[in-house]
Amino acid sequence: MSSDRDFDRNKIIRKKLKAFPSDSIKGLVFDIDAFNADYPEDMFINANELVLNFTMEGPEDTLWEGKKYKGSFNFPRGFPMAPPTVKFKENLYHPNVYARGEVCISILHAGHDSSNYESDNVRWSPIHTPSSIMASIMLIFDKPNINSPANVDASIMFQHNPTALRKLINGEMTRDEAMTETQKIRGKSDIYYSENEDEGEGGNENEDYDSDDN
């Protein structure tokens, strides 16, 4: 039996996608045909989330330039009142992307931030679209949020040794090699290795990490 809520959720997503200019973000392609085939409007969606795949290119003049990344929008049953999650399907070493690929940005955080780190007007609102979300993601490639990182290692490298981070992104160094080189430049022995990061808002809190240490 069909659910009005599921039907409306599909329709809302399609409406938001139709409003997306195909040339608004260079190198970004949504797999809309597959989405439409997998989730026809007249079909009951017996799943907790709808998945829309995309491919994007690392923005020009950033450390990620020239790389291609595949990812997905995962729309929950509560969408659009609840935000989607955005996940990359391969390793993307970035200060605001968790080790498992989930993007951590304010626009994808729901509700009120009890810590008052983020104001309500920068967090999730039902008016947001895949376009506005991807625009925000593109911004963090140019200016990562190093004050609240999801990947502490990447944040440290971005600040102190971007050359090593670029080599890591290109597969020319392992993470351990890149962090060892960064440690030499930074001159500290307390660099945090974030292999077992916990995902959550505000990134990974760590007493050894000092974002103001330059």
Accessible surface in RSA format (square Angstrom, percent):
REM  Atomic radii and reference values for relative SASA: ProtOr
REM  Chains: A
REM  Algorithm: Lee & Richards
REM  Probe-radius: 1.40
REM  Slices: 20
REM RES _ NUM      All-atoms   Total-Side   Main-Chain    Non-polar    All polar
REM                ABS   REL    ABS   REL    ABS   REL    ABS   REL    ABS   REL
RES MET A   1   222.40 115.2 154.73 102.4  67.67 161.1 130.40 110.9  92.00 121.9
RES SER A   2    66.25  56.0  45.90  61.3  20.35  46.9  36.07  76.8  30.19  42.3
RES SER A   3    33.01  27.9  26.77  35.7   6.24  14.4  21.08  44.9  11.93  16.7
RES ASP A   4   119.82  83.9 113.75 113.2   6.06  14.3  31.89  75.1  87.92  87.7
RES ARG A   5   153.04  64.3 144.92  73.9   8.12  19.3  63.76  87.1  89.28  54.1
RES ASP A   6     2.17   1.5   2.17   2.2   0.00   0.0   0.51   1.2   1.66   1.7
RES PHE A   7    64.75  32.4  63.61  39.4   1.14   3.0  64.19  38.9   0.56   1.6
RES ASP A   8    61.99  43.4  61.96  61.7   0.03   0.1  16.28  38.3  45.71  45.6
RES ARG A   9     1.88   0.8   0.84   0.4   1.04   2.5   1.57   2.2   0.30   0.2
RES ASN A  10     0.00   0.0   0.00   0.0   0.00   0.0   0.00   0.0   0.00   0.0
RES LYS A  11    97.70  47.7  96.67  59.3   1.03   2.5  55.18  49.7  42.52  45.3
RES ILE A  12    53.23  30.3  51.99  38.7   1.24   3.0  53.21  38.3   0.01   0.0
RES ILE A  13     0.66   0.4   0.22   0.2   0.44   1.1   0.66   0.5   0.00   0.0
RES ARG A  14    26.75  11.2  25.51  13.0   1.24   3.0  16.51  22.6  10.24   6.2
RES LYS A  15   155.12  75.7 150.41  92.3   4.71  11.2  95.39  85.9  59.73  63.6
RES LYS A  16    27.60  13.5  24.83  15.2   2.77   6.6  13.46  12.1  14.15  15.1
RES LEU A  17     7.92   4.4   3.87   2.8   4.05  10.2   4.05   2.8   3.87  10.4
RES LYS A  18   175.67  85.7 141.04  86.5  34.63  82.5  94.36  84.9  81.31  86.6
RES ALA A  19    77.75  71.5  45.12  69.6  32.63  74.2  58.52  82.4  19.23  50.9
RES PHE A  20    24.54  12.3  10.51   6.5  14.03  36.5  11.10   6.7  13.44  38.5
RES PRO A  21    68.08  49.6  55.09  50.2  13.00  47.2  67.87  56.0   0.21   1.3
RES SER A  22   103.43  87.4  78.17 104.3  25.26  58.2  51.02 108.6  52.40  73.4
RES ASP A  23   126.79  88.8  98.91  98.4  27.88  65.9  43.37 102.1  83.42  83.2
RES SER A  24    55.46  46.9  17.87  23.8  37.60  86.6  26.99  57.5  28.47  39.9
RES ILE A  25    26.03  14.8  20.17  15.0   5.86  14.1  23.21  16.7   2.82   7.7
RES LYS A  26   154.71  75.5 131.63  80.8  23.08  55.0 107.88  97.1  46.83  49.9
RES GLY A  27    23.67  29.2   0.00   N/A  23.67  29.2  11.67  32.0  12.00  26.9
RES LEU A  28    11.06   6.2   0.36   0.3  10.71  26.9   0.36   0.2  10.71  28.8
RES VAL A  29    98.54  64.8  93.96  85.1   4.58  11.0  97.20  84.5   1.34   3.6
RES PHE A  30    19.09   9.6   4.04   2.5  15.05  39.2   4.04   2.4  15.05  43.1
RES ASP A  31    61.65  43.2  56.98  56.7   4.67  11.0  16.97  39.9  44.68  44.6
RES ILE A  32    63.29  36.0  61.71  46.0   1.58   3.8  61.71  44.4   1.58   4.3
RES ASP A  33   120.29  84.3 111.45 110.9   8.84  20.9  35.88  84.4  84.41  84.2
RES ALA A  34    39.17  36.0  31.28  48.3   7.88  17.9  38.28  53.9   0.88   2.3
RES PHE A  35     3.57   1.8   0.49   0.3   3.08   8.0   2.53   1.5   1.03   3.0
RES ASN A  36    58.29  40.2  51.43  49.7   6.85  16.5  20.67  49.7  37.62  36.4
RES ALA A  37    79.17  72.8  46.43  71.6  32.74  74.5  57.88  81.5  21.29  56.4
RES ASP A  38    87.99  61.6  73.36  73.0  14.63  34.6  15.62  36.8  72.36  72.2
RES TYR A  39    35.53  16.6  35.53  20.2   0.00   0.0  15.41  11.6  20.12  24.8
RES PRO A  40    47.62  34.7  44.29  40.4   3.33  12.1  47.62  39.3   0.00   0.0
RES GLU A  41    62.70  36.0  57.36  43.4   5.34  12.7  20.45  39.6  42.24  34.5
RES ASP A  42   125.36  87.8  97.37  96.9  28.00  66.2  44.25 104.2  81.11  80.9
RES MET A  43    96.71  50.1  89.78  59.4   6.93  16.5  83.01  70.6  13.70  18.1
RES PHE A  44    69.07  34.6  57.98  35.9  11.09  28.9  58.49  35.5  10.58  30.3
RES ILE A  45     4.27   2.4   3.49   2.6   0.77   1.9   4.27   3.1   0.00   0.0
RES ASN A  46   129.05  89.0 102.93  99.5  26.12  62.9  18.14  43.6 110.91 107.2
RES ALA A  47    41.93  38.6  32.30  49.8   9.63  21.9  41.63  58.6   0.30   0.8
RES ASN A  48   119.77  82.6 111.11 107.4   8.66  20.9  27.84  67.0  91.94  88.9
RES GLU A  49    71.52  41.1  67.30  50.9   4.22  10.0  16.92  32.7  54.60  44.6
RES LEU A  50     0.00   0.0   0.00   0.0   0.00   0.0   0.00   0.0   0.00   0.0
RES VAL A  51    48.86  32.2  41.69  37.7   7.17  17.3  41.69  36.2   7.17  19.5
RES LEU A  52     0.40   0.2   0.04   0.0   0.37   0.9   0.40   0.3   0.00   0.0
RES ASN A  53    51.12  35.3  49.39  47.7   1.74   4.2  11.52  27.7  39.60  38.3
RES PHE A  54     4.09   2.0   0.00   0.0   4.09  10.7   2.12   1.3   1.97   5.6
RES THR A  55    42.89  30.5  42.74  43.3   0.15   0.4  22.52  30.2  20.37  30.8
RES MET A  56     0.00   0.0   0.00   0.0   0.00   0.0   0.00   0.0   0.00   0.0
RES GLU A  57    61.58  35.4  60.61  45.9   0.97   2.3  10.54  20.4  51.04  41.7
RES GLY A  58     5.24   6.5   0.00   N/A   5.24   6.5   0.00   0.0   5.24  11.7
RES PRO A  59    30.05  21.9  19.84  18.1  10.21  37.1  30.05  24.8   0.00   0.0
RES GLU A  60   100.94  57.9  85.76  64.9  15.17  36.1  30.02  58.1  70.92  57.9
RES ASP A  61   133.66  93.6 101.97 101.5  31.69  74.9  39.34  92.6  94.32  94.1
RES THR A  62    21.46  15.3   3.09   3.1  18.37  43.8  13.09  17.6   8.37  12.7
RES LEU A  63    37.59  20.9  34.91  25.0   2.69   6.8  36.12  25.4   1.47   4.0
RES TRP A  64     0.48   0.2   0.48   0.2   0.00   0.0   0.48   0.3   0.00   0.0
RES GLU A  65    70.24  40.3  69.41  52.5   0.84   2.0  18.12  35.1  52.12  42.6
RES GLY A  66    69.57  85.8   0.00   N/A  69.57  85.8  38.32 105.1  31.25  70.0
RES LYS A  67    65.92  32.2  64.26  39.4   1.66   3.9  26.50  23.9  39.41  42.0
RES LYS A  68   141.32  68.9 119.21  73.1  22.10  52.6  64.27  57.8  77.05  82.1
RES TYR A  69     9.21   4.3   8.91   5.1   0.30   0.8   6.79   5.1   2.41   3.0
RES LYS A  70   123.30  60.2 123.30  75.7   0.00   0.0  65.84  59.3  57.46  61.2
RES GLY A  71     0.30   0.4   0.00   N/A   0.30   0.4   0.00   0.0   0.30   0.7
RES SER A  72     7.11   6.0   7.11   9.5   0.00   0.0   0.28   0.6   6.83   9.6
RES PHE A  73     0.00   0.0   0.00   0.0   0.00   0.0   0.00   0.0   0.00   0.0
RES ASN A  74    10.06   6.9   8.37   8.1   1.69   4.1   0.36   0.9   9.70   9.4
RES PHE A  75     1.44   0.7   1.44   0.9   0.00   0.0   1.44   0.9   0.00   0.0
RES PRO A  76    36.78  26.8  36.65  33.4   0.14   0.5  36.77  30.4   0.02   0.1
RES ARG A  77    85.87  36.1  83.79  42.7   2.07   4.9  35.53  48.6  50.34  30.5
RES GLY A  78    18.55  22.9   0.00   N/A  18.55  22.9  12.44  34.1   6.12  13.7
RES PHE A  79     8.76   4.4   2.39   1.5   6.38  16.6   2.39   1.4   6.38  18.3
RES PRO A  80    24.81  18.1  24.81  22.6   0.00   0.0  24.81  20.5   0.00   0.0
RES MET A  81   142.33  73.7 126.03  83.4  16.29  38.8 107.88  91.7  34.45  45.6
RES ALA A  82    33.92  31.2  32.06  49.5   1.86   4.2  33.92  47.8   0.00   0.0
RES PRO A  83    19.44  14.2  13.45  12.3   5.99  21.8  13.45  11.1   5.99  37.2
RES PRO A  84     0.55   0.4   0.08   0.1   0.47   1.7   0.08   0.1   0.47   2.9
RES THR A  85    48.18  34.3  46.75  47.4   1.43   3.4  44.92  60.3   3.26   4.9
RES VAL A  86     0.00   0.0   0.00   0.0   0.00   0.0   0.00   0.0   0.00   0.0
RES LYS A  87    85.37  41.6  85.37  52.4   0.00   0.0  30.56  27.5  54.81  58.4
RES PHE A  88     7.73   3.9   0.34   0.2   7.38  19.2   0.34   0.2   7.38  21.1
RES LYS A  89   119.83  58.5  80.55  49.4  39.28  93.5  62.03  55.8  57.80  61.6
RES GLU A  90    73.45  42.2  60.41  45.7  13.03  31.0  46.76  90.5  26.68  21.8
RES ASN A  91   106.48  73.4  85.46  82.6  21.02  50.6  17.48  42.1  89.00  86.0
RES LEU A  92    10.51   5.9   0.00   0.0  10.51  26.4   0.58   0.4   9.93  26.7
RES TYR A  93    56.70  26.5  55.08  31.3   1.63   4.2  30.33  22.8  26.38  32.5
RES HIS A  94     0.08   0.0   0.08   0.1   0.00   0.0   0.08   0.1   0.00   0.0
RES PRO A  95     0.00   0.0   0.00   0.0   0.00   0.0   0.00   0.0   0.00   0.0
RES ASN A  96     2.23   1.5   2.23   2.2   0.00   0.0   0.39   0.9   1.85   1.8
RES VAL A  97     2.26   1.5   1.99   1.8   0.28   0.7   1.99   1.7   0.28   0.7
RES TYR A  98     8.29   3.9   5.95   3.4   2.34   6.1   5.95   4.5   2.34   2.9
RES ALA A  99    64.24  59.1  34.39  53.1  29.84  67.9  42.53  59.9  21.71  57.5
RES ARG A 100   180.01  75.6 153.06  78.0  26.95  64.2  79.04 108.0 100.97  61.2
RES GLY A 101     4.69   5.8   0.00   N/A   4.69   5.8   4.69  12.9   0.00   0.0
RES GLU A 102    44.55  25.6  44.55  33.7   0.00   0.0   2.24   4.3  42.31  34.5
RES VAL A 103     5.38   3.5   0.12   0.1   5.26  12.7   0.12   0.1   5.26  14.3
RES CYS A 104    13.92  10.5   6.75   7.5   7.16  16.8   2.22   5.6  11.69  12.6
RES ILE A 105    15.51   8.8   9.87   7.4   5.65  13.6  15.50  11.2   0.01   0.0
RES SER A 106    33.92  28.7  29.08  38.8   4.84  11.2  10.29  21.9  23.63  33.1
RES ILE A 107    15.90   9.0  14.42  10.7   1.47   3.6  14.42  10.4   1.47   4.0
RES LEU A 108    17.31   9.6   6.22   4.5  11.09  27.9   6.22   4.4  11.09  29.8
RES HIS A 109    16.07   8.8  14.79  10.3   1.28   3.3  12.41  12.8   3.66   4.3
RES ALA A 110    49.29  45.3  36.20  55.9  13.09  29.8  36.53  51.5  12.76  33.8
RES GLY A 111    55.28  68.2   0.00   N/A  55.28  68.2  42.73 117.3  12.55  28.1
RES HIS A 112   121.22  66.3  93.66  65.1  27.56  70.5  77.27  79.6  43.95  51.1
RES ASP A 113    16.67  11.7  14.98  14.9   1.69   4.0   2.29   5.4  14.38  14.3
RES SER A 114   106.57  90.1  80.17 107.0  26.40  60.8  48.14 102.5  58.43  81.9
RES SER A 115    82.99  70.1  50.28  67.1  32.71  75.4  54.11 115.2  28.88  40.5
RES ASN A 116   112.60  77.7  86.09  83.2  26.51  63.8  27.11  65.3  85.49  82.6
RES TYR A 117   120.77  56.4  90.07  51.2  30.70  79.9  88.26  66.3  32.52  40.1
RES GLU A 118    18.45  10.6  14.19  10.7   4.26  10.1   9.57  18.5   8.88   7.2
RES SER A 119    64.09  54.2  49.98  66.7  14.11  32.5  49.69 105.8  14.40  20.2
RES ASP A 120    87.13  61.0  71.31  71.0  15.82  37.4  36.45  85.8  50.68  50.5
RES ASN A 121   133.34  92.0  93.25  90.1  40.09  96.5  47.62 114.6  85.72  82.9
RES VAL A 122    69.51  45.7  58.55  53.0  10.96  26.4  64.86  56.4   4.65  12.6
RES ARG A 123     8.57   3.6   6.04   3.1   2.53   6.0   2.03   2.8   6.54   4.0
RES TRP A 124    24.33   9.8   4.88   2.4  19.46  45.7   4.88   2.6  19.46  31.6
RES SER A 125    33.83  28.6  32.95  44.0   0.88   2.0  22.97  48.9  10.86  15.2
RES PRO A 126    49.28  35.9  44.69  40.7   4.60  16.7  44.90  37.1   4.38  27.2
RES ILE A 127   141.08  80.3 121.08  90.2  20.00  48.2 127.31  91.7  13.76  37.3
RES HIS A 128    37.28  20.4  35.86  24.9   1.42   3.6  26.27  27.1  11.01  12.8
RES THR A 129    31.19  22.2  30.43  30.8   0.76   1.8  26.44  35.5   4.75   7.2
RES PRO A 130     2.14   1.6   2.14   2.0   0.00   0.0   2.14   1.8   0.00   0.0
RES SER A 131    29.23  24.7  29.06  38.8   0.17   0.4   8.65  18.4  20.57  28.8
RES SER A 132    37.08  31.3  29.18  38.9   7.91  18.2  35.17  74.9   1.91   2.7
RES ILE A 133     1.70   1.0   1.70   1.3   0.00   0.0   1.70   1.2   0.00   0.0
RES MET A 134     0.00   0.0   0.00   0.0   0.00   0.0   0.00   0.0   0.00   0.0
RES ALA A 135    47.38  43.6  43.23  66.7   4.15   9.4  45.65  64.3   1.72   4.6
RES SER A 136    28.79  24.3  26.50  35.4   2.29   5.3   9.74  20.7  19.05  26.7
RES ILE A 137     0.61   0.3   0.61   0.5   0.00   0.0   0.61   0.4   0.00   0.0
RES MET A 138    29.23  15.1  25.59  16.9   3.64   8.7  22.43  19.1   6.81   9.0
RES LEU A 139   122.49  68.2 120.66  86.3   1.83   4.6 121.77  85.5   0.72   1.9
RES ILE A 140    18.35  10.4  18.35  13.7   0.00   0.0  18.35  13.2   0.00   0.0
RES PHE A 141     3.31   1.7   1.22   0.8   2.09   5.4   1.22   0.7   2.09   6.0
RES ASP A 142    82.45  57.8  66.81  66.5  15.64  37.0  14.80  34.8  67.64  67.5
RES LYS A 143   162.83  79.4 148.68  91.2  14.15  33.7  94.55  85.1  68.28  72.7
RES PRO A 144    13.63   9.9   0.83   0.8  12.80  46.5   0.83   0.7  12.80  79.5
RES ASN A 145    59.09  40.7  52.14  50.4   6.95  16.7  26.16  63.0  32.93  31.8
RES ILE A 146    45.38  25.8  44.71  33.3   0.67   1.6  44.71  32.2   0.67   1.8
RES ASN A 147    96.47  66.5  74.84  72.3  21.63  52.1  13.33  32.1  83.14  80.4
RES SER A 148    12.81  10.8   7.54  10.1   5.27  12.1   6.60  14.1   6.21   8.7
RES PRO A 149     3.48   2.5   3.48   3.2   0.00   0.0   3.48   2.9   0.00   0.0
RES ALA A 150     0.10   0.1   0.01   0.0   0.10   0.2   0.01   0.0   0.10   0.3
RES ASN A 151    11.31   7.8  11.31  10.9   0.00   0.0   0.00   0.0  11.31  10.9
RES VAL A 152     0.00   0.0   0.00   0.0   0.00   0.0   0.00   0.0   0.00   0.0
RES ASP A 153     0.99   0.7   0.99   1.0   0.00   0.0   0.99   2.3   0.00   0.0
RES ALA A 154     0.64   0.6   0.49   0.8   0.15   0.3   0.49   0.7   0.15   0.4
RES SER A 155     0.00   0.0   0.00   0.0   0.00   0.0   0.00   0.0   0.00   0.0
RES ILE A 156     0.91   0.5   0.91   0.7   0.00   0.0   0.91   0.7   0.00   0.0
RES MET A 157     1.13   0.6   1.13   0.7   0.00   0.0   1.13   1.0   0.00   0.0
RES PHE A 158    56.89  28.5  49.68  30.8   7.20  18.7  49.68  30.1   7.20  20.6
RES GLN A 159    41.86  23.4   7.79   5.7  34.07  81.1  11.92  25.4  29.94  22.7
RES HIS A 160    33.33  18.2  17.61  12.2  15.72  40.2   6.80   7.0  26.54  30.9
RES ASN A 161    11.53   8.0  10.02   9.7   1.51   3.6   1.51   3.6  10.02   9.7
RES PRO A 162    59.43  43.3  59.31  54.1   0.12   0.4  59.43  49.1   0.00   0.0
RES THR A 163    86.82  61.7  81.42  82.5   5.40  12.9  51.04  68.6  35.78  54.1
RES ALA A 164     2.59   2.4   1.37   2.1   1.22   2.8   2.33   3.3   0.25   0.7
RES LEU A 165     0.00   0.0   0.00   0.0   0.00   0.0   0.00   0.0   0.00   0.0
RES ARG A 166    73.74  31.0  73.74  37.6   0.00   0.0  30.02  41.0  43.72  26.5
RES LYS A 167    80.08  39.1  80.04  49.1   0.04   0.1  31.38  28.2  48.70  51.9
RES LEU A 168     9.27   5.2   4.61   3.3   4.66  11.7   4.61   3.2   4.66  12.5
RES ILE A 169    15.46   8.8   1.08   0.8  14.38  34.7   2.94   2.1  12.52  34.0
RES ASN A 170    49.15  33.9  26.54  25.6  22.61  54.4   7.96  19.2  41.19  39.8
RES GLY A 171    64.40  79.4   0.00   N/A  64.40  79.4  30.92  84.9  33.47  75.0
RES GLU A 172   114.58  65.8  79.48  60.1  35.10  83.6  42.78  82.7  71.80  58.6
RES MET A 173    40.23  20.8  30.93  20.5   9.30  22.1  34.67  29.5   5.56   7.4
RES THR A 174    79.24  56.4  73.27  74.3   5.96  14.2  76.19 102.3   3.05   4.6
RES ARG A 175    56.26  23.6  51.47  26.2   4.79  11.4  15.69  21.4  40.57  24.6
RES ASP A 176    88.63  62.1  87.39  87.0   1.25   3.0  30.18  71.0  58.45  58.3
RES GLU A 177    91.28  52.4  86.41  65.4   4.87  11.6  38.25  74.0  53.02  43.3
RES ALA A 178     0.00   0.0   0.00   0.0   0.00   0.0   0.00   0.0   0.00   0.0
RES MET A 179     0.00   0.0   0.00   0.0   0.00   0.0   0.00   0.0   0.00   0.0
RES THR A 180    60.18  42.8  59.87  60.7   0.31   0.7  40.55  54.5  19.63  29.7
RES GLU A 181    63.87  36.7  63.69  48.2   0.19   0.4   8.48  16.4  55.39  45.2
RES THR A 182     0.00   0.0   0.00   0.0   0.00   0.0   0.00   0.0   0.00   0.0
RES GLN A 183    54.75  30.6  53.55  39.1   1.20   2.9   9.84  20.9  44.91  34.1
RES LYS A 184   145.00  70.7 114.52  70.3  30.48  72.6  81.62  73.5  63.38  67.5
RES ILE A 185   109.54  62.3  78.79  58.7  30.75  74.1  85.57  61.6  23.97  65.0
RES ARG A 186    30.31  12.7   5.55   2.8  24.76  58.9   8.23  11.2  22.08  13.4
RES GLY A 187    62.89  77.6   0.00   N/A  62.89  77.6  32.53  89.3  30.36  68.0
RES LYS A 188    77.78  37.9  68.28  41.9   9.50  22.6  51.19  46.1  26.59  28.3
RES SER A 189   104.38  88.2  74.06  98.8  30.32  69.9  38.55  82.1  65.83  92.2
RES ASP A 190    55.98  39.2  46.18  46.0   9.80  23.2  32.22  75.8  23.76  23.7
RES ILE A 191    13.32   7.6   0.77   0.6  12.55  30.2   1.20   0.9  12.12  32.9
RES TYR A 192    57.00  26.6  52.53  29.9   4.47  11.6  35.17  26.4  21.83  26.9
RES TYR A 193    90.79  42.4  74.43  42.3  16.36  42.6  64.13  48.2  26.66  32.9
RES SER A 194     1.90   1.6   0.84   1.1   1.06   2.5   0.00   0.0   1.90   2.7
RES GLU A 195   123.62  71.0 106.45  80.5  17.17  40.9  28.05  54.3  95.57  78.0
RES ASN A 196   132.82  91.6 110.30 106.6  22.52  54.2  37.89  91.2  94.92  91.7
RES GLU A 197    18.93  10.9   1.82   1.4  17.10  40.7   1.68   3.3  17.24  14.1
RES ASP A 198   117.86  82.6 110.61 110.1   7.25  17.1  34.67  81.6  83.19  83.0
RES GLU A 199    54.28  31.2  23.80  18.0  30.48  72.6  13.88  26.9  40.40  33.0
RES GLY A 200    38.05  46.9   0.00   N/A  38.05  46.9  37.40 102.6   0.65   1.5
RES GLU A 201    96.41  55.4  66.51  50.3  29.90  71.2  33.21  64.2  63.20  51.6
RES GLY A 202    29.56  36.5   0.00   N/A  29.56  36.5  20.31  55.7   9.26  20.7
RES GLY A 203    10.86  13.4   0.00   N/A  10.86  13.4   0.00   0.0  10.86  24.3
RES ASN A 204    20.77  14.3  13.33  12.9   7.45  17.9   3.97   9.6  16.80  16.2
RES GLU A 205   166.59  95.6 135.27 102.3  31.32  74.6  54.61 105.6 111.98  91.4
RES ASN A 206    38.86  26.8  18.98  18.3  19.89  47.9   6.04  14.5  32.82  31.7
RES GLU A 207   180.84 103.8 142.37 107.7  38.47  91.6  65.44 126.6 115.40  94.2
RES ASP A 208    72.81  51.0  62.54  62.2  10.27  24.3   5.26  12.4  67.55  67.4
RES TYR A 209    32.05  15.0  14.71   8.4  17.34  45.1  15.77  11.9  16.28  20.1
RES ASP A 210    68.25  47.8  63.19  62.9   5.07  12.0  20.82  49.0  47.44  47.3
RES SER A 211    24.40  20.6  15.98  21.3   8.43  19.4   1.04   2.2  23.36  32.7
RES ASP A 212   115.87  81.2  96.24  95.8  19.63  46.4  29.30  69.0  86.56  86.3
RES ASP A 213    34.46  24.1  29.11  29.0   5.36  12.7   8.37  19.7  26.09  26.0
RES ASN A 214   154.80 106.8  91.20  88.1  63.61 153.2  60.64 146.0  94.16  91.0
END  Absolute sums over single chains surface
CHAIN  1 A    11406.1       9041.2       2364.8       5798.3       5607.7
END  Absolute sums over all chains
TOTAL         11406.1       9041.2       2364.8       5798.3       5607.7
